[in-house]
């Protein structure tokens, strides 16, 4: 297939990344924007831009009819969904196909399979990938206690179609289970339109490690190593790094093999991520994300591969130009997400007008952002302001560069997570690579 122009159905730094990748591949970029995003820098950098609607995402970035109309008006060949909004919406993929638009991501059938977390667990388990004990929440809640006892405590209540912590509750014992299910169901319904839940064994103080994979749908399937994603708040990541520290080589190799087996089992195509929890020397599949991840830059800086360009090339039908054995993964990458949130107030989103005092730079420092002086942070969109990424020959060099970069990342007008990131990266446990999903809870007491 031929792709000459790409409609970018997203905003923020990922829209900017896609524009840059399109330029490198000599593709025409068309960016959509909502009314308050008209002044964003990527709007003027794209080859063309179209206002998609008001601030409300349901009437702009999530409005499938408006996006398709814009694609037809501008005569786009393909749609890049970025992450969030419609990136993992199989109905959107179907509509794109009906209108002869190439969707830059996995096929609809794969997305439907992976969107159902229970079906995804079954598919990868059949391929020999270990999964945690888990079962659906029964329709008759009288049987709930028996399911909980079979799985064992502690456990997690999770949304069948959710992600990013939506519809998730931690349950320490049977006395908490029914209330947790009652609270999680409406949250799951609001987040993804389906209230179905399942229970899964929880692993206290686990490590959360994911593997970046790339598949061309023609038999080419590689990994770009793993990312450590254990520094989280409310099941959402704040700091990521690659490779994962203090991971035995044998376990690391088994993780890579399991990720490739999982991707092959579901017939994956394009760029994706397979997520695991690690409990001592054992690991278990959590889910597979059918999109490019926010934290993909740490894999880019350690592999030298532009993952957004790979997405575009694969969508155009090109084969992989790399083999896992031929990728020279080098050094260490660390990423800190700087969110407009107030950690002292339970990470409450912070809104206002941003003023830039200083931004970091220099050798081994990368900032992925669409920040500009005077930018208004509204409550309508994700709180991510910037991703600060550092690279070093080894982990300590990357960590020290991150400390300096965070010191130089100075903005005012909104509260941010910068100081928390500084505290984490400077902490002796982080310096030693002693990370787990309870790190922030232990840090903040």
N, C-alpha and C positions, 0 to 999 in steps of 0.2 A: 504494500500500500504506500501511497505518497502522502506525506504531511508537509505542507508549505506554511501553514499558519496555525497558531495555537491560541485558543481562548482560555484565559486564566480565570477560573471561577473561584477565586479566593482573594485574600487581602494580606496585608502585613508583609513580614520578611519573606514568607514563602512565595508570595507573588513576585517579589523582587528577584529571588533566586531563579524562578522559572524564566523571567525576562532575560536574565543574564545567560542562562543556558541556551535559550532560543537564539540569542545573538551569536553565541559560539558555534551553533549548528546552522547558522544562516536561515533561521526560521522567523517568520513574522509573528510578533507577539501582540495580542489584544487583551487588555486587562479590563475587568469589570470593577466598578466601584460604587459604593453607596454614596448618598448625598454628603454625609459628613467626612467621607474619605477623599473628597475631591482634591484636597491639598497634599495628599500623600505623595512622596517623591517618586514612587514607582509609576504613578499615573502619567507623569510626563516622560518617563524613560521608555515606556512601551511604544510600539509602533502605532498603536491606536488604542483608544479607551472608550468605554460606554458606561454611562450612569445606569445602574441596574435597579435603583429604587431608594427608599428611605432607609434610615438607620436600622430599623427592625430587621434582623436577619431573615425572619420568615418572609419578609416582603422584598428582600434583596438577594443576599448570598445563598439563601436557602430556597429561593423561588425558582423551581425547575422550569416553569413555563417561560418566565422572563429570560432565563439564561439561554434556553433553546432559541427563543426569538432573536436574542442578541447574536447568537452564533450564526443564524441564518442571514440576518441583516448584514453582518460583517463578512460572511462567506468563509467562516473558519472551517478547517479540516478536522481539528481535534480539540478536546477539552482536557485541561489539566486541573484536577480538583484540589490540589494541595493537600492539607490535612485539616480535619474538622469539617464543619458544614456538611457537604454532600460527598465527602471523600470515600465513605464506606456505605453508601446508599445504593443497593442493587437496583432499585427502581430508577434512579438517575442514570445508571449505566444502561438499562434497558431503553430508556427514552433516547439517550444518545445514539444507541444502535439503530433505533427506528428512524432517526433523522440523519443517518449516514455520517455520524460524527465519531471519530476514534476516541475512545475513552482511555486516557493515559493512566493505566492501573490494571489490576487483574480482571479476568473475565467475570461476567455477572454470576455464573454458576459457582465459581470459586468464592466470590464475595458473599453469596447467600450461605454457602456452607460454613465459612469462617465466622459469619455474623451470628450464627447459632452456636453458642459456646459448647453446648452439649454435643451437637453433631460434630464439631471440630475435635472435641476430646475423643469421640468414638473413632473418627477417621485416623488420627495419629496413633491412637493406641493399637489399632489394627496393623499399623506399620512398625510396631515394636517400640514406640516412643513411650516412656513411662509417664503416667498421669496420676494425680492424687485421687484418693477415694472420693467419690461424689455421686449424687443422685438428684433427680428433679424433686422439687417441693411437691408433695402429693396434692391433688385437687381436694381430697378430703383431709383437712388439717388434723383430724383425729389420728391419722397415721404419721404425723410429723415427728413425734417423739421417737418412734421406732426407727425412722430414717436417720435421725440424729445419732442415735445409739449405734447404728451400724457403721456410720462414718467415723464417729469418735470426735471428742472435743480436745482443744478448741476447734471451731469450724467457722467458715465464712458463708454468709448468705449472699448470693451473687445473682445478678440479672442474666437471664439466658441470652439477651440481645444487647447487654450493656457493655461498657468499657470505661476506663478512666476513673474507676471508683464509684460510678453511678449505680445506685441500687445495691450497694455493698454494705454489709454489717458484720462485725466481728462478734462471735458468740462464745463465751467461755464455758457455759454449762447449760444443761437442759432447761433450767428455770428462765433463761433469757431468750430461748429460741422462738417461741410463738410471737413475742413482742417484736423481735428483730424482723421476722418475716412480715408482720403487719406494717412495720415502718418502711421496709424496703420495697414492697410491692408498688405503692403509689409513686415512689421516687423513680422506680424503673419505668413505670407507665408514662410518667411525664418526660423522662429523658429519651426513651426510644419507642414509645407507643405500644409497648407490650409489657405486661406486669408479671410474666412468668419468671420464676426464680429456680435456682438449684442450690444445693448445699455441697460444700467442698471442704475437705480437711484443711485446716489452717496450720501453718508452720511458723511458730513464734520465732522472732529474731532470725528469720531466713535471709538469704541473699537473693536479690532479684537481678538476674542476668539474662540478657537477650542476645540473639545472634542475627546479624544483618545478612540477608540472602538476596541474590539477584538471579532471576530465571528468565530465559528468553522464550520459553514455550516451544522450543525446537530441540529440546534435550540438553541445552546448556543451563547448568545450575551450579552456582558457586556461593561461597560465603565470604564475608569480609571480616571475619573474626567476631568477637563478642564485645558487648558493652555492659559495664557494671551500672545498674540503675537503682541501687538500694537506698540512696538518700531521697526520701519521699516525705510528703505530708498529705494526709488523707488519701493515700494510695496513688498520689500523683507525683511525678518525678521532679526533682529540683536540680540535682547534680548527676552527671553521667560521665563515665570515662571508658576508654578503651586502650589497651586490653583490661580485663578485670584483674585487680591485684590479688596476690596470694592464692591463685587458683592452680592446683596441681596440673601439670601438663596432660596427664592421662584424663582427668576430668574435663579439662578444656577441650581435648580432642573428641571426647564422647559427646559433649554438648554440640560441637560443630556437626558431627555426624548425625545426631538426632534432629537438628534443625533442617539439614538437607533431606533427611528421610521424611520429615513432616511436610516440607514444601512439595516434595515429589508425590506424596500420598494424596494431596489435594489438587494436584495439577496446577501448581501456582505459576503465574507469569508476571513479570515486572519486578519491582523492588518491594520487599516485604521484610517483616521482622517476626522471629519466633521467640516467644518469651518463656522463661523458666524460673522456678524457684529452686534454690540450692539449700539442702539441709545436710550439713556435714559433707559426706562424700557422695550423697545421692542427689539427683536432680529430677524435676518433674515439670512437664509441660503445663503452662497456664493458658496461653492463647496465641493466636497468630494474627498480626495486624496487617490488613490488606491495604496499606498505604505507605507513603514515606513518613518516617517518624520525625518528631520535633528534634530529637537528639542525633539525627543522622550525621551532622558535621564531624563528630568525633571519629566516626568510621572513615569519613572522607580524608581527614588529616593524617590518619595512620595508614591509609591504603593508597592515597594519591588519586582516587577515582571520584569523579563528580557524579553523584548518584542521581541528580536531577537530569543530567544529560543522558545517563543510562536509561532512565525512564522514557525519555523522548525517543531514543534510538530503538529501544525494544518495541515501543508502541508502533513505530514505523516498520516493524518486521525485520529489523537487522539482528543478526546473531550476536551473541556475546563475543567481545573481543578479548576476553581474559579467561584464564583458568585459575582455580584457587591456588594451585601449586606455583603458578607464575606470578602471583601478586606478592610484592615485596612489602609486607606490613612492617612498618618501621616506627620506632619511638613510641610516644605515649600522648594521648589526647585527653583533655578534660574540658567539660562544658558546664557552665553555670547559667541557669535560667534566671534572668532578672525580671521579676514580675512586679506589676503595680499593685502590691498587696502589703498589708501591715501585719507582720508576724506577731507583734505584741497584742494584736486584737483578733487572734485566731485566723490569720491570713485573710482578713476582710479586704475585698477589693478596694483600691484607692483610686479616686477620679480627680481630674484637675488638668491644668495646663503645664506641660513639661518644659522646663528650661534646662538646657545643656550647659554645664559648667566645664566638663572635660570628658573626653572619651579615650579609652586606651588604644594603643597601637604598638608597633615595633615588631622585632623578630619573634616568630612563633605565636603571634596574637591575632585573632580573627574575631570580628564582631558582626554577627548576622542580625540586622535590625532595620527597621524603617523609621527609626527615631529622627525627628527634626525639631529644632528649637521652636517652641510655640505650639507643638502638637497637643491636641486635646485628647485626653484619655477618658473615654465615655464608658458607661456601664453596659453598653450593648455587646461588646466583644470580649474575647479572651484577654486576660490581664498581662500576657507576655509582652514585655517591652523590648527585650534584647536577649540574645544568646552570646555569652562571652566564651570563646573557645581558645585554649592554649595548647601548643604542641611543644614537646621537648624530646631530647634524645632518650631520656628516661623519665620515670614518673616524678621524681623529685624536681627535675628541671621544669617539667610542665606545671607542677604544683606551685613552685616559686613564681613562675611567670604569671600564674593565675592570681596569686596574692597581689602582685604589683598591678595587674590589669584591673582587679576589683578596686584597688585603692584609687585608681585613676578614673573609674567609672563613677562620675559625679553628676547627678541630675537633681533638680529640685522641682517642687510643685506637686509631687505625689510621693506617697510612701512606697518604698521598694524593698525587695528581699536581699539587696546587696549586702547589708551588714550581717545578715544571717549566713549568707554564702561565705563571707570572710571568716566568720566564726567557725564554720564547718571545715573549710579548707585549711585553716590554721590550727585545728584541733589535733592533739597528739594521736588520737585514735585514727583519724583520717590520714594523717601523715604516715602511719604504720600500715594503712590498708585494712584496718579492722572495721569494716563497714557491714551494716545489716539494715533491714527495714525498720528496726526500732531505734536507729541512730538518733534521729531528731527527738524522739520521745525521751531518750536518755539525756540528751543535751539540754533540753528545755525543762526537764523534770516533770 
